[in-house]
């Protein structure tokens, strides 16, 4: 239950943070559109270089948002170029490490304050923010660490 809840928390985080955590949604959308901005330039640039042809070939008709682009790439996993597969795996591994670190730091707080909150649409993040003064120091520190690394995140 706890691990499933945390996967839902990460899926429901604000887009800027989720992208920075390499959940890929925003990165994929930018690769599809051929755009790039100053945040997470290195990862976005790598993703664009590695996956733009796959996105155009298999997912050109997919409207970005809500994880649809990532779902499309996952549906075509066997058809993707080696470079795109490699980058997706690296992104997944980074995401997993951040997920585990967040779960370790904030797991007790989520269980204590947000166990009855339905994950999704930022509700878990909002719940933790509502209880900011009551969070363990480890969770507060982890949230600050994430904010410092990803200043576009609002929570």
N, C-alpha and C positions, 0 to 999 in steps of 0.2 A: 504494500500500500504506500509506504513512504517513498520508495523510488518512483512509483507511478505518479505520485503527487508532485515530486520534484520535476519530472519530465514535463508535466503539465504547467508547472510554474515557469519553466524556461520557455515553453511555447507561448505563454501568455505575457511575457515581458514586453516592454515597449520595443518597437521595431528597431530603434537605434541601438539599444542594448543587445537585442537578439542578433542583429547583424554583426555587431562587434564581437559577440560570442560565437560567431561563425555558424549561426544557424542557417546561413546562406540565402535566405529569402531576398533581402535587399541587394546582396551581391549578385545574385542570379538575375534579378530584374535589371540591374545596371549593365550586366554583361549582355543581356538581350538587347537593351537599348543602345549599347555601345557608348555609355557614358561612364564617367568616373569623377569623383570629387576628392577632396583632401582627406577625408576620414577613412581610415583603414585602406589607404592607397595601395600598399604592398599586396595585401590579400585580394583586394578587388582587381588590381592589375593582373595578378597571377591567375585569378579565376577567369577574368575576361580572356586572357591569352589561352588558357587551357580549355575553356568550355564554351566559348561563344559560338563556335561552329556547331557543336552539339545542340545548343539551345536553338539556334536558327533551324537546324535540321529536324529536331524532334518536338520542339516546344514553342515554335514561333506563334502559334495561334492561342497560346495560354496567356490569360490576363494575370500579370503578377499580383501577388497579395495573398495573404492567408495560407502561405506555404504551398500554393498551387504549382509554382515553378519547380520547387524542390521535389514535390510529388511527381511531377512530369519526368524530371531527370531520374528519379528513383525507378519509375516505371520502365525507363529505357536503359537501365543500368548495364545490361549486357551489350548494348549497342554503342555505349559511350567510348570516346577515345581513351587511350591509356592515360594521357596527361590529365584529363578531366576526372577519371576514376581516382587517380592518385591524389589529386587536390581535394576531392570530396572526402577521401579517407583521412587525409591530414586534418581537414576542417572538423570532421567528426571526432577525431582523437583530441583536438584542442577543446572542442565543446564538451566532450566527456570529462576531461580534466577539470575544467571550470565548474561543470555541473557537480562533480564529486566534492570539490572544494567548498562550493556553496552549500551543498547538502550537509557536509560536516559542520560548517560554521552556523548554519541557520535551521537545521532540521528540528531541533527541540523547540525553537520559536514558532516554526510553522505548525507543529503539532499542538503547542500550547495556545496560540492565538488564532490560528487560521484553519484548524482541522475541519470546521464545518463550512468553509468557503469553497464554492465550486470553482475549480481551476478554469482559466480561460479569460480572455478579454481584459487581462491585466488585473483581475480581481485579487490574485494572491499577492502581487506586488503592492497593490493598494492596501491590502490587509496588513502586510508587514509595515508599510509606511505609517499606517494609522497607529500602530503600536510601537513606533520608533523609540519612545522614551522607556519602554519596558523590555526591549530586546536585549539579549545577552551581548556582552561586549564583543564577543567573537563575531556575532552576526552583524553588529554595527560596523565593526572593522572591515568585514568582507564587503558589505554594501558600499562603504567608502572607497575601498580598493577598486571595486568595479566602477564606481562613479569617476574616480581619478583616471582610470584607464580608458573610460568611455564617457567623456564629458557630455556627449549629446543625450545621454540617458537622463530622463527627468526624475526618476525615482531611485 
